[in-house]
Structure formats: C-alpha cells, structure tokens
C-alpha cells in the first residue's frame, strides 16, 4: 500500500463513518425533541429544525460517499 491508499484507509474512511453517525444521531435527537415537546410550539420548532438539518447533513454525507465511489470506479478500484 502506498501513502495515498493508507491515508484514505486510515483517515478518511473513519472520518466519513464518524460524520455519518453524527448526522444520524442529530436527526434522531431532533425527532425525539419533536415528540417530547409536541405541545410546546417553540420547542417543537427547534425539534423540526434539528430534523431538517440532520436530513441535510445525511444527504450531503451520502452524496460525498457516492462521489467517492464514482471516483473509485473511474480510477479502476484504486481506493479501497
């Protein structure tokens, strides 16, 4: 393995997973806050906001993953 492959494997893949888990937990937190505070309009709005931004984060992270896989296909499986 050369240095670039080692960088991808040891740094970027775990970082991708960490961001994915973080966005998912943020989304779940927003859902929980929305359900718990269903009768309080102000707190319910905050829960909706967390849900929305959690989804935006998940979309961005999955898009980055798809782009990385697309580059991997173009480069002939260079990244593992």
DOZA-401750 format. One record per residue: residue number from 1; residue in one letter; x, y, z of N, C-alpha, C in turn. Coordinates in steps of 0.001 Angstrom, whole numbers. Layout:
// DOZA-401750
seba_tifi_n_px_n_py_n_pz_ca_px_ca_py_ca_pz_c_px_c_py_c_pz
NUM_A_X_Y_Z_X_Y_Z_X_Y_Z $
...
***
This chain:
// DOZA-401750
seba_tifi_n_px_n_py_n_pz_ca_px_ca_py_ca_pz_c_px_c_py_c_pz
1_X_834_-1171_0_0_0_0_883_1240_0 $
2_X_567_2161_-878_1349_3401_-875_742_4406_110 $
3_X_1338_5550_222_928_6542_1208_-477_7069_1012 $
4_X_-884_7230_-244_-2212_7773_-525_-3297_6778_-124 $
5_X_-3091_5516_-432_-4055_4486_-50_-4147_4369_1469 $
6_X_-3024_4495_2137_-3007_4439_3597_-3781_5616_4177 $
7_X_-3618_6799_3597_-4354_7980_4037_-5849_7757_3900 $
8_X_-6271_7265_2754_-7691_7016_2515_-8225_6000_3521 $
9_X_-7520_4904_3677_-7996_3823_4534_-8001_4211_6003 $
10_X_-6954_4847_6475_-6806_5105_7906_-7385_6423_8393 $
11_X_-7627_7367_7495_-8090_8677_7934_-9478_9022_7398 $
12_X_-9640_8947_6095_-10883_9419_5501_-12053_8467_5724 $
13_X_-11831_7165_5629_-12934_6232_5845_-13500_6325_7259 $
14_X_-12675_6340_8310_-13255_6512_9655_-13908_7882_9851 $
15_X_-13345_8925_9251_-13941_10262_9365_-15318_10278_8700 $
16_X_-15441_9637_7546_-16726_9540_6847_-17755_8845_7738 $
17_X_-17363_7741_8349_-18266_6999_9223_-18654_7832_10438 $
18_X_-17697_8553_11013_-17974_9393_12173_-18990_10487_11830 $
19_X_-18818_11154_10701_-19758_12194_10290_-21138_11607_9998 $
20_X_-21160_10431_9405_-22429_9770_9109_-23184_9459_10396 $
21_X_-22513_8890_11367_-23133_8572_12652_-23570_9857_13368 $
22_X_-22736_10880_13322_-23088_12152_13962_-24340_12776_13365 $
23_X_-24448_12785_12052_-25636_13349_11401_-26878_12524_11724 $
24_X_-26726_11214_11774_-27859_10352_12094_-28326_10577_13536 $
25_X_-27383_10686_14463_-27747_10946_15855_-28389_12320_16023 $
26_X_-27931_13307_15273_-28528_14643_15313_-29967_14589_14810 $
27_X_-30185_13819_13754_-31523_13630_13214_-32423_12950_14248 $
28_X_-31926_11882_14883_-32709_11190_15911_-33006_12100_17098 $
29_X_-32034_12896_17501_-32234_13839_18596_-33353_14826_18251 $
30_X_-33366_15312_17035_-34429_16223_16604_-35792_15552_16643 $
31_X_-35855_14299_16212_-37119_13569_16270_-37587_13374_17697 $
32_X_-36666_13042_18574_-37000_12861_19985_-37485_14175_20601 $
33_X_-36792_15274_20312_-37204_16573_20836_-38560_16989_20280 $
34_X_-38828_16675_19035_-40115_16988_18425_-41234_16222_19124 $
35_X_-41019_14931_19388_-42053_14106_20012_-42264_14489_21475 $
36_X_-41175_14694_22213_-41293_15035_23636_-41988_16383_23827 $
37_X_-41692_17339_22965_-42222_18702_23115_-43344_18990_22127 $
38_X_-44196_18009_21868_-45242_18157_20857_-46238_19267_21220 $
39_X_-46431_19540_22512_-47400_20554_22926_-46813_21941_23096 $
40_X_-45502_22087_22983_-44845_23391_23114_-44391_23839_21720 $
41_X_-45068_24828_21148_-44757_25217_19760_-43311_25669_19537 $
42_X_-42743_26372_20505_-41371_26869_20329_-40363_25719_20325 $
43_X_-40485_24825_21293_-39562_23687_21363_-39815_22707_20229 $
44_X_-41059_22602_19788_-41380_21734_18654_-40701_22252_17382 $
45_X_-40655_23563_17236_-39980_24169_16086_-38483_23870_16118 $
46_X_-37892_23891_17297_-36469_23556_17432_-36245_22094_17025 $
47_X_-37129_21195_17443_-37036_19792_17045_-37143_19623_15539 $
48_X_-38058_20360_14919_-38195_20320_13452_-36911_20789_12779 $
49_X_-36322_21826_13342_-35081_22356_12777_-33965_21306_12841 $
50_X_-33860_20614_13974_-32854_19561_14098_-33116_18426_13111 $
51_X_-34390_18081_12940_-34738_17043_11966_-34310_17456_10557 $
52_X_-34631_18691_10193_-34294_19183_8860_-32790_19192_8630 $
53_X_-32029_19755_9567_-30587_19859_9370_-29905_18502_9472 $
54_X_-30491_17597_10246_-29972_16233_10264_-30135_15563_8907 $
55_X_-31298_15768_8283_-31512_15219_6941_-30589_15850_5907 $
56_X_-30396_17154_6020_-29478_17836_5099_-28069_17273_5262 $
57_X_-27645_17094_6500_-26322_16522_6748_-26193_15112_6199 $
58_X_-27212_14281_6410_-27181_12919_5869_-27115_12938_4346 $
59_X_-27889_13827_3725_-27863_13927_2263_-26468_14311_1770 $
60_X_-25854_15281_2409_-24519_15719_1995_-23501_14598_2187 $
61_X_-23573_13924_3313_-22605_12861_3588_-22772_11700_2608 $
62_X_-24023_11303_2368_-24240_10222_1398_-23828_10647_-10 $
63_X_-24024_11924_-346_-23596_12418_-1656_-22077_12352_-1799 $
64_X_-21371_12735_-751_-19907_12647_-771_-19474_11194_-936 $
65_X_-20146_10281_-233_-19839_8857_-367_-20068_8361_-1776 $
66_X_-21156_8813_-2408_-21441_8398_-3785_-20388_8946_-4750 $
67_X_-19965_10177_-4535_-18933_10767_-5386_-17618_10013_-5219 $
68_X_-17297_9642_-3978_-16066_8880_-3742_-16131_7522_-4441 $
69_X_-17283_6864_-4387_-17432_5580_-5074_-17348_5756_-6591 $
70_X_-17890_6859_-7092_-17832_7127_-8523_-16380_7326_-8962 $
71_X_-15609_8109_-8189_-14185_8273_-8490_-13452_6943_-8416 $
72_X_-13828_6123_-7465_-13210_4811_-7323_-13461_3963_-8570 $
73_X_-14667_4044_-9095_-14988_3302_-10308_-14188_3836_-11501 $
74_X_-14088_5133_-11610_-13354_5741_-12720_-11870_5385_-12647 $
75_X_-11322_5393_-11445_-9900_5108_-11280_-9601_3617_-11231 $
76_X_-10590_2780_-11447_-10369_1349_-11537_-10155_672_-10203 $
77_X_-10877_1092_-9162_-10765_449_-7871_-9521_818_-7102 $
78_X_-9012_2005_-7331_-7792_2444_-6645_-8009_2556_-5149 $
79_X_-9162_3128_-4754_-9466_3286_-3337_-10126_2022_-2819 $
80_X_-9810_1674_-1601_-10452_502_-1015_-11365_905_97 $
***
